[in-house]
Amino acid sequence: MPLNWLSKLLNPSSDHPEFWKAYLASFDGTLARRTPIEEACFVVFDTETTGLDAKKDRILSIGAVKVRNWQVDLSARLECYVQQSYTPEGGAIAVHGILPGTNTSHALDEIEAVRRFVGYCHNSVLVGHHVAFDIAMVNQVLRGMIGQKLANKKLDTAALAARVSEKKDYEQPGTYGLDTLCRKYKIPMSDRHTAAGDAFITAVLLMKLLARLRKRGVKTVGELLRGPGM
């Protein structure tokens, strides 16, 4: 049965750690599809990683902000640097600038960083630019910790941007890249290629896209998540 995995996931075993029991308990009041968008909580997040292979690469940092009631809530943001021992590759360093040993005074181990993220997001809608990769990175850690994965609904701002622009059969490569969309929607790109900076930029992009969809009559979480690519 397709719902077996969800039923298993949302019925915590007695030997699950407390943070995971609290996470699963948050779904008791999960969002109904008819919930107005302004009443939903969206956690917009980004991970910086050692590479782009979710099976073997590791998390270097996690940044997240909450969007609710049409506002980015900067008072409740999350930023975690992860202590890692790894051999850096030049291309990756050029993007995120995180070297082994960077921010060691504030760095957490990967398990604690993911634990904090799970406690931060609870049953919110998870949002990111190509968010499937970031979710896969978090799930990789969760599987190693407790054999579990995130159960949240998700929203990809790249797919959402394509929906807003009513994409054609052929478009130039990079049309829905974050840099291109920032230029299109006049979003300042401060702290680009940091997890916290990209989370904030993506949150601003999310609000601009939601405002355009609202004008087209998309007013509930169900209508938002029903679109193509969601």
Helices and strands as residue ranges (DSSP letters): H 4-9, H 18-25, G 26-29, G 37-39, E 42-49, E 59-68, E 71-81, H 90-96, H 110-121, E 125-128, H 131-146, E 154-156, H 157-164, H 178-184, H 195-215, H 221-225
